[in-house]
C-alpha cells in the first residue's frame, strides 16, 4: 500500500464521495428500480459519513482497519438481481471506493473479501425471526 493519506485528505475524499451519493439519490426516480437505487445511494452516503466521523476521531490508520473489519462482515451478494439487497451492495460499493481512494493493496482487499460470509448463511436466521 502506498503511504496512507492524511486525515484532511481522507475527509476531502469522503466528502466528495458523499456528494456523488447525494446526486445518485436525486436521480433515483429516473432509474428502472428507484427504491433499490435510492437505498444503495443512502447506504453509501451513510457509510461515508460514518467513515468521516471515524477518521476525525481516530485517524487514518484506525479508519482503514475499521473499514476492513466492516467489509469482512458484509455478506456476498454476487449473483443476485441488480435491485436485490441494495443496502449490502451500497455498503460494499462504498467500502470498495474507500479502498481505492486510500490505495489499499489489492491482496489485502482480496483477503478481506475471502473472509466475508455467504448471503445464504445469513438469510435463514433472518427469516426465522420474521415467522
C-alpha positions in Angstrom: 0.0 0.0 0.0 1.2 3.5 -0.7 1.7 5.9 2.1 -1.6 6.4 4.0 -3.4 9.7 3.3 -3.7 12.4 5.9 -6.8 13.0 7.9 -7.6 16.1 5.8 -7.1 14.2 2.5 -9.4 11.4 3.7 -12.1 13.9 4.8 -12.0 15.7 1.5 -12.2 12.4 -0.5 -15.1 11.1 1.7 -16.9 14.4 1.3 -16.6 14.1 -2.5 -17.9 10.5 -2.4 -20.8 11.6 -0.2 -21.7 14.3 -2.7 -21.8 11.7 -5.5 -24.1 9.5 -3.4 -26.4 12.6 -2.9 -26.5 13.2 -6.6 -27.5 9.5 -7.1 -30.3 10.0 -4.5 -31.7 12.8 -6.6 -31.6 10.8 -9.8 -33.1 7.6 -8.3 -36.6 8.2 -9.6 -35.2 8.1 -13.2 -33.8 4.6 -12.8 -35.5 1.2 -13.5 -35.6 0.3 -9.8 -35.9 3.7 -8.0 -36.3 2.3 -4.5 -33.3 0.0 -4.8 -31.2 2.8 -6.3 -32.2 5.1 -3.5 -31.4 2.6 -0.8 -28.0 1.9 -2.5 -27.1 5.6 -2.5 -28.4 6.1 1.0 -26.2 3.2 2.3 -23.1 4.6 0.6 -23.8 8.1 1.9 -24.3 6.9 5.5 -21.1 4.8 5.2 -19.1 7.8 4.0 -20.5 9.9 6.8 -19.6 7.2 9.3 -16.1 6.9 7.9 -15.7 10.8 8.1 -16.6 10.7 11.8 -14.3 7.8 12.4 -11.3 9.4 10.7 -11.9 12.7 12.5 -11.9 10.8 15.8 -9.4 8.1 15.4 -7.2 8.9 12.4 -6.4 7.4 9.0 -4.9 4.0 10.0 -7.6 3.1 12.5 -10.2 4.1 10.0 -8.7 1.8 7.4 -8.7 -1.0 9.9 -12.3 -0.3 10.8 -13.3 -0.3 7.1 -11.6 -3.6 6.6 -13.5 -5.1 9.6 -16.8 -3.7 8.2 -16.0 -5.2 4.8 -15.4 -8.6 6.3 -18.8 -8.6 7.9 -20.7 -7.9 4.6 -22.4 -10.9 3.0 -21.7 -11.7 -0.6 -24.5 -10.6 -2.9 -22.8 -11.7 -6.1 -25.3 -13.5 -8.4 -28.4 -11.7 -7.1 -30.5 -9.4 -9.2 -29.3 -5.8 -9.6 -32.1 -4.5 -7.4 -31.9 -7.0 -4.6 -30.0 -6.3 -1.3 -29.3 -2.7 -2.1 -28.1 -1.9 1.4 -25.4 -4.6 1.3 -24.4 -3.7 -2.2 -24.3 0.0 -1.4 -22.0 -0.6 1.7 -19.8 -2.9 -0.4 -19.5 -0.4 -3.2 -18.8 2.4 -0.7 -16.1 0.4 1.1 -14.5 -0.6 -2.2 -14.5 3.1 -3.3 -12.8 3.9 0.0 -10.1 1.2 -0.5 -9.4 2.6 -4.0 -9.1 6.1 -2.6 -6.6 5.1 0.0 -4.7 2.8 -2.3 -5.2 -0.4 -0.4 -3.1 -3.2 -1.6 -5.3 -5.5 -3.8 -4.1 -8.5 -1.9 -5.4 -7.1 1.4 -8.7 -6.4 -0.2 -8.9 -9.9 -1.6 -8.1 -11.5 1.8 -10.8 -9.4 3.4 -13.2 -10.3 0.6 -12.5 -14.0 1.1 -13.4 -13.8 4.8 -16.9 -12.5 4.0 -19.9 -14.7 4.8 -22.2 -16.0 2.2 -25.6 -14.3 2.0 -27.4 -17.7 2.2 -25.8 -18.3 5.6 -27.4 -15.2 6.9 -30.9 -15.5 5.4 -32.3 -18.5 7.4 -31.7 -16.8 10.7 -33.3 -13.6 9.5 -36.3 -15.4 8.1 -36.7 -17.4 11.3 -37.0 -14.2 13.2 -39.8 -12.9 11.0 -42.0 -16.1 11.1 
